[in-house]
Amino acid sequence: MATQLGAEVTVVDEAGLGGACVLTDCVPSKTLIESSVTMASLGRSASLGLQMENGDNPVVGVDAPALYARIKALAAAQSHDIAERVAAEGVQIIQARGRLTGPHTIEAAGTAVHGDVVLIATGANPRMLPEAVADGERILTCRQIYDLPELPQELIVVGSGVTGAEFASAYQALGSQVTLVSSREHVLPHEDKDAAVLIERVFRRRGMKVLGRSRAQAVHRKGDSVVVTLADGRTLTGSHCLLTVGMVPSTAGIGCERAGVILDSRGFIEVDRVSRTSAPGVYAAGDCTGVLMLASVAAMQGRIAMWHALGEAVQPIRLSHVASTIFTDPEIASAGVSQAAVDRGEVAARVVKRPLATNARAKMAGIRDGFVKIFTRPGTGLVLGGVVVAPHASELILPLSVAIEQNLSVDQIAHTFSVYPSLSGSVTEAARTVMEFGTDAFI
């Protein structure tokens, strides 16, 4: 982006271009999840009238070394592709750890790199608990799990937020016995409640043990096992434990204080809506800012920073328009206004929820779990938000995201042709339901 605007650009990077998103987090985890979804689909083959070689109980296994090797190879290849693209744009790449020595100077590999504009994008790392420290063998973070020699036989996942729910869903499908420890009443406590309740019901139906209102206090090794001690004194034993208890910013030791960059009480870099830090000419983007830890948000923060720094017209980031997905099975995708905001009275909205089970394409595929929910402004019918729970919900949320961004009305969606049969048809059907009822309508 910056080179296209005429700037000379130097990237200082230690691990590889693409950062944690490509090398250790988003790309690897979604590759693992893709394999798990395929595994789950094979398990549903009998319900679709298909018979495998071994009859109703086909033997389907996981080659863990091959699975993990593919994940790491794909991540490395993606990073390589990014590096080639960046180099082709004329960007100088310095492979080293960088440290700010002033607001416009970075020390890297013994070299001082000066920049009129500096963008900090150092990301974040998995958080540890005082009595639960990852060892990379039995007690793991989401970045260490791809180095296992085998599939975890009994996996205890501590933390039921997005990362915990995604890995619990994936490993359950791959054949691990999964216990999910949630400190809240339901899994995914910060997401749409209807979606969270549905996902937890699916987890339990598929054999996962979900412990609500259960806070992990300590995790220790015991031979080839792990013991998780809960705050109420109960203990859980498994072969492995995956810690998914949040992220901490990677801002320590990078010289923020020397550059005049202010951090908040948690160590995140404070930025405004155009990604500026407290130091003139210094911007920050991504997880190190604590602003919605999503790859799409990080990328937009970076673009906005460069547009602003290099004198282009720029619109401040609009977090209310961000579309996001939780890659459980089924997926949960959302954009715009939330049900919680409506329930709190912060936003006046008409709400409609349409079950996926009535969709013809869903019936053909044996899909019974999911829904489409749309929030609209009373009077004008403008689309304010939406939630989709379905296979490939990450793709199905796009029409609602476009409607929010472009100020489209529910009538315009309702009058739009959708393919029949298709899962996307539930989006237009939900829109027509809003038109028909004109009031809150949960179908």
C-alpha positions in Angstrom: 0.0 0.0 0.0 2.7 2.5 1.0 4.9 1.7 -2.0 1.9 2.2 -4.3 1.6 5.7 -2.8 5.2 6.5 -3.7 6.9 5.8 -0.3 10.2 3.9 0.2 9.4 1.1 2.6 11.5 -1.1 4.9 10.0 -4.0 6.8 11.7 -5.2 9.9 10.5 -8.7 10.7 11.9 -11.5 12.8 9.8 -14.6 12.2 8.5 -14.3 8.7 6.1 -12.1 6.7 2.5 -12.5 7.5 3.2 -12.6 11.2 1.5 -14.8 13.7 -1.8 -14.7 11.7 -0.1 -16.6 8.8 2.5 -18.6 10.6 1.0 -19.7 14.0 -2.6 -18.5 14.4 -5.3 -17.9 11.8 -3.9 -19.9 8.8 -2.8 -23.0 10.7 -5.9 -23.1 12.9 -8.3 -22.8 9.9 -6.4 -25.4 8.0 -6.8 -27.8 11.0 -10.5 -26.9 11.1 -11.0 -27.5 7.4 -9.7 -31.1 7.9 -11.9 -31.6 10.9 -15.0 -30.4 9.0 -14.2 -32.9 6.2 -13.9 -35.6 8.9 -17.3 -34.6 10.3 -18.8 -34.7 6.8 -17.6 -38.3 6.3 -19.2 -39.2 9.6 -22.6 -38.0 8.3 -22.4 -40.0 5.1 -24.8 -42.7 6.2 -27.5 -40.2 6.9 -27.2 -39.0 3.2 -27.9 -42.5 1.9 -24.2 -43.3 1.3 -22.5 -46.6 2.3 -18.8 -46.8 2.9 -16.7 -50.0 2.4 -17.2 -51.0 6.0 -20.9 -50.4 6.1 -22.6 -48.1 8.6 -19.4 -47.7 10.7 -16.6 -46.7 8.3 -13.2 -46.7 9.9 -11.8 -43.2 9.4 -8.5 -42.3 11.0 -6.3 -39.2 11.4 -2.6 -39.3 10.3 -1.5 -36.7 12.9 2.1 -36.2 11.6 0.8 -35.8 8.0 -2.0 -33.4 9.2 0.4 -31.2 11.2 3.0 -31.3 8.5 0.5 -30.1 5.9 -0.6 -27.3 8.3 2.9 -26.0 8.8 3.9 -26.4 5.1 0.8 -24.4 4.0 1.5 -21.6 6.6 5.2 -21.4 5.4 4.1 -21.3 1.8 1.6 -18.5 2.5 4.3 -16.5 4.2 6.7 -17.1 1.3 4.0 -15.9 -1.2 3.6 -12.7 0.9 7.3 -12.1 1.0 7.6 -12.5 -2.7 4.8 -10.1 -3.3 6.3 -7.5 -0.9 9.7 -7.8 -2.4 8.3 -7.4 -5.9 6.8 -4.1 -4.8 10.3 -2.9 -4.0 10.1 -3.2 -0.2 13.4 -3.8 1.6 13.0 -6.7 4.1 15.3 -6.9 7.2 15.0 -10.2 8.9 15.7 -9.3 12.5 14.1 -8.2 15.8 13.5 -4.5 15.7 13.6 -2.1 18.6 12.6 1.6 18.7 15.4 3.8 19.8 13.4 7.0 19.1 10.1 8.0 17.5 11.6 7.5 14.0 14.5 5.1 14.4 14.5 1.4 14.7 17.6 -0.7 15.6 17.7 -4.0 13.8 20.6 -6.4 13.4 23.0 -3.7 14.4 21.6 -1.3 11.9 19.7 1.9 12.5 16.7 2.3 10.2 15.2 5.7 9.9 11.6 6.3 8.8 9.5 9.5 8.6 6.6 7.2 9.3 6.7 4.2 11.6 4.1 1.5 11.8 4.2 -0.9 14.8 2.5 -4.3 14.2 4.1 -6.6 16.7 0.9 -8.6 17.5 0.2 -10.5 20.7 1.1 -13.8 22.4 -1.0 -16.4 24.3 -1.6 -15.6 27.9 -0.5 -17.9 30.6 -2.0 -18.5 34.1 0.2 -18.3 37.2 -0.3 -22.0 37.9 -0.7 -23.1 34.3 2.4 -22.6 32.2 2.7 -24.3 28.8 5.5 -26.8 28.4 5.0 -27.6 24.7 4.4 -31.3 25.3 1.3 -31.9 27.4 0.3 -28.4 28.4 0.0 -26.4 25.3 -0.9 -23.1 23.7 -2.6 -22.9 20.3 0.8 -22.2 18.7 2.4 -25.4 20.1 -0.3 -27.9 19.3 0.9 -28.5 15.7 4.2 -30.0 17.0 2.5 -33.0 18.7 3.5 -36.4 17.4 0.0 -37.7 17.7 -3.6 -36.6 18.1 -4.5 -35.8 21.7 -6.5 -38.7 23.1 -8.2 -36.8 25.9 -7.9 -33.0 25.4 -9.0 -30.6 28.1 -9.5 -27.1 26.6 -9.3 -24.3 29.2 -11.2 -21.3 28.0 -14.5 -21.2 26.0 -14.0 -18.0 24.0 -13.5 -18.0 20.2 -10.1 -19.9 20.2 -11.2 -22.4 22.8 -14.5 -23.2 21.0 -12.8 -23.5 17.6 -10.2 -25.9 18.8 -12.6 -27.9 20.9 -14.9 -28.3 17.9 -12.1 -29.3 15.6 -10.5 -31.9 17.9 -13.9 -33.4 18.8 -14.5 -34.0 15.0 -11.0 -35.4 14.5 -11.7 -38.0 17.2 -10.3 -36.7 20.5 -12.3 -36.9 23.7 -12.7 -33.2 24.5 -13.6 -31.5 27.7 -14.3 -27.8 27.4 -13.8 -25.8 30.7 -15.8 -22.5 30.7 -15.8 -20.0 33.5 -19.1 -18.6 32.2 -22.6 -20.0 32.0 -22.3 -20.7 28.3 -19.5 -21.1 25.8 -18.7 -18.1 23.7 -20.0 -15.6 26.3 -19.3 -12.5 24.3 -21.1 -13.7 21.2 -24.8 -13.8 20.1 -26.6 -15.8 22.8 -28.8 -17.7 20.5 -25.7 -18.8 18.5 -23.8 -19.7 21.6 -26.6 -21.8 23.0 -27.0 -23.6 19.7 -23.2 -24.3 19.4 -23.1 -25.6 23.0 -26.0 -27.9 22.3 -24.2 -29.3 19.2 -21.0 -29.8 21.2 -22.9 -31.8 23.8 -24.8 -33.8 21.3 -21.6 -34.8 19.6 -20.1 -36.1 22.8 -18.1 -33.2 24.1 -18.1 -32.6 27.9 -18.8 -28.9 28.5 -18.3 -27.6 32.1 -20.0 -24.3 32.6 -19.3 -22.0 35.5 -16.0 -23.8 36.1 -12.8 -21.7 36.4 -9.5 -23.5 36.0 -7.1 -22.6 38.8 -4.0 -24.7 38.0 -2.7 -27.2 35.4 0.1 -29.6 36.2 1.8 -32.6 34.6 1.5 -36.0 36.1 3.6 -38.4 34.0 2.0 -38.8 30.6 -1.1 -37.0 31.8 -2.3 -33.6 32.9 -4.4 -32.6 35.9 -6.5 -29.5 35.8 -7.6 -28.2 39.1 -10.8 -26.1 39.2 -11.5 -23.3 41.6 -14.1 -25.3 43.4 -11.6 -28.1 44.1 -12.6 -30.6 41.4 -9.9 -32.1 39.2 -9.9 -33.2 35.6 -7.4 -35.6 34.1 -6.5 -35.9 30.4 -3.7 -36.6 28.1 -3.2 -33.0 27.0 -4.4 -29.5 28.1 -4.9 -26.6 25.6 -4.8 -23.1 27.2 -6.9 -20.6 25.5 -7.3 -17.8 28.1 -6.6 -14.7 26.1 -3.7 -12.9 24.5 -1.2 -10.4 25.8 0.3 -7.7 23.6 3.9 -8.1 22.3 4.9 -4.6 23.3 7.4 -5.2 26.1 11.0 -4.5 25.2 10.4 -2.9 21.8 11.2 0.6 22.9 7.8 2.2 23.1 8.8 4.4 26.0 11.8 5.8 24.0 9.6 6.6 21.1 7.0 8.3 23.3 4.3 5.7 22.5 1.8 5.4 25.3 0.6 1.9 26.4 -2.6 1.3 28.4 -2.8 -0.5 31.7 -2.8 -3.9 29.9 0.2 -3.1 27.7 -1.7 -2.4 24.5 -0.7 0.5 22.3 -3.2 3.3 22.5 -4.4 4.4 19.0 -7.1 6.7 17.6 -9.5 5.8 14.8 -6.8 6.4 12.1 -4.2 4.3 13.9 -2.1 7.1 15.3 -0.2 6.6 18.5 0.7 9.3 21.0 4.0 9.9 19.1 3.8 12.0 16.0 4.4 10.0 12.8 4.2 6.7 14.7 1.2 4.4 14.0 0.2 1.0 15.2 -2.0 -1.8 13.8 -3.2 -5.3 14.8 -3.3 -7.2 18.0 -0.7 -5.0 19.7 -3.5 -2.3 19.8 -6.1 -4.5 21.4 -8.7 -3.3 18.8 -10.8 -6.3 17.8 -8.2 -9.0 17.4 -9.1 -10.0 13.8 -6.8 -10.2 10.8 -9.3 -8.1 8.7 -9.2 -5.4 11.3 -5.4 -5.4 11.6 -5.2 -5.1 7.8 -7.6 -2.2 7.7 -5.8 -0.5 10.5 -2.6 -0.7 8.5 -4.2 0.6 5.3 -5.8 3.5 7.2 -2.5 4.3 8.8 -0.7 4.5 5.5 -3.4 6.4 3.8 -3.5 8.9 6.6 0.3 9.2 6.9 0.8 9.7 3.2 -1.8 12.3 2.7 -4.6 10.3 1.1 -8.3 10.8 1.9 -9.2 8.4 4.7 -12.3 7.4 6.6 -11.7 6.4 10.3 -12.2 2.7 11.0 -15.8 1.8 11.7 -15.8 -1.1 14.1 -19.6 -1.3 14.0 -19.3 -2.5 10.4 -16.8 -5.3 11.0 -17.8 -8.8 9.9 -16.4 -11.7 11.9 -16.6 -15.5 12.0 -16.1 -18.2 14.6 -14.9 -21.3 12.8 -16.8 -23.9 14.8 -18.9 -26.5 13.1 -21.3 -25.0 12.2 -19.7 -21.6 11.8 -21.0 -18.4 13.5 -20.7 -15.2 11.5 -21.9 -11.7 12.5 -21.8 -8.1 11.4 -23.1 -4.8 12.7 -25.5 -4.5 15.6 -25.6 -7.3 18.2 -28.6 -8.9 20.0 -27.0 -7.8 23.3 -27.1 -4.1 22.2 -30.7 -4.5 21.2 -31.6 -6.2 24.5 -29.9 -3.5 26.5 -31.9 -0.8 24.7 -28.9 0.8 23.1 -30.3 0.2 19.6 -33.9 0.2 18.5 -34.3 -2.7 16.0 -36.7 -5.1 14.6 -35.4 -8.7 14.8 -36.2 -11.8 12.7 -34.6 -15.2 13.1 -35.1 -17.8 10.4 -34.1 -21.5 11.1 -31.8 -23.2 8.6 -33.7 -26.5 9.1 -36.5 -25.2 6.8 -34.1 -24.5 3.9 -34.3 -27.0 1.1 -30.5 -27.0 0.4 -29.9 -27.6 4.1 -32.2 -30.6 4.1 -30.4 -32.0 1.1 -27.1 -31.8 2.9 -28.4 -33.2 6.2 -27.9 -29.8 7.9 -30.2 -29.3 10.9 -28.4 -26.8 13.1 -28.3 -23.1 12.2 -30.2 -19.9 11.5 -30.2 -16.5 9.9 -30.9 -13.5 12.1 -31.4 -9.9 10.8 -31.6 -6.6 12.7 -33.3 -3.7 10.9 -34.1 -0.1 11.8 -37.8 0.5 12.6 -39.5 2.7 10.1 -36.8 2.8 7.4 -36.0 -0.9 7.3 -32.2 -0.3 7.0 -30.2 -3.3 7.8 -28.3 -2.7 11.1 -26.8 -6.2 11.7 -27.0 -9.9 11.2 -26.0 -13.3 12.5 -25.6 -16.4 10.5 -25.0 -19.9 12.0 -24.4 -22.4 9.3 -21.7 -24.3 7.4 -19.7 -21.6 5.5 -21.4 -18.8 7.5 -18.2 -16.9 6.8 -19.3 -16.7 3.1 -23.1 -16.2 3.8 -22.5 -13.1 6.0 -21.3 -11.1 3.0 -24.7 -9.9 1.7 -25.6 -8.6 5.2 -22.2 -7.0 5.6 -22.6 -5.3 2.2 -26.1 -4.1 3.2 -24.8 -2.6 6.4 -21.9 -0.9 4.7 -24.0 0.5 1.8 -27.1 1.5 3.9 -29.4 -1.0 2.1 -32.8 -1.7 3.4 -34.3 -5.1 4.2 -36.7 -4.5 1.3 -33.8 -4.3 -1.1 -32.5 -7.7 0.1 -36.0 -9.2 0.0 -36.4 -8.2 -3.7 -33.0 -9.6 -4.6 -32.9 -12.9 -6.5 -31.2 -15.8 -4.7 -30.5 -19.2 -6.2 -32.9 -22.0 -5.4 -32.0 -24.2 -3.7 -29.2 -22.5 -1.8 -28.3 -21.7 1.8 -28.0 -18.0 0.9 -31.8 -18.2 0.2 -32.3 -18.1 3.9 -30.9 -14.6 3.9 -33.5 -13.4 1.5 -36.2 -15.4 3.2 -35.4 -13.8 6.5 -35.6 -10.4 4.8 -39.1 -11.2 3.4 -40.1 -12.3 6.9 -39.3 -8.9 8.3 -41.4 -7.3 5.5 -44.3 -9.6 6.2 -44.5 -9.2 10.0 -43.2 -5.6 10.5 -42.5 -6.3 14.2 -40.1 -8.5 16.2 -40.5 -11.9 14.7 -38.6 -14.9 15.9 -39.6 -17.8 13.6 
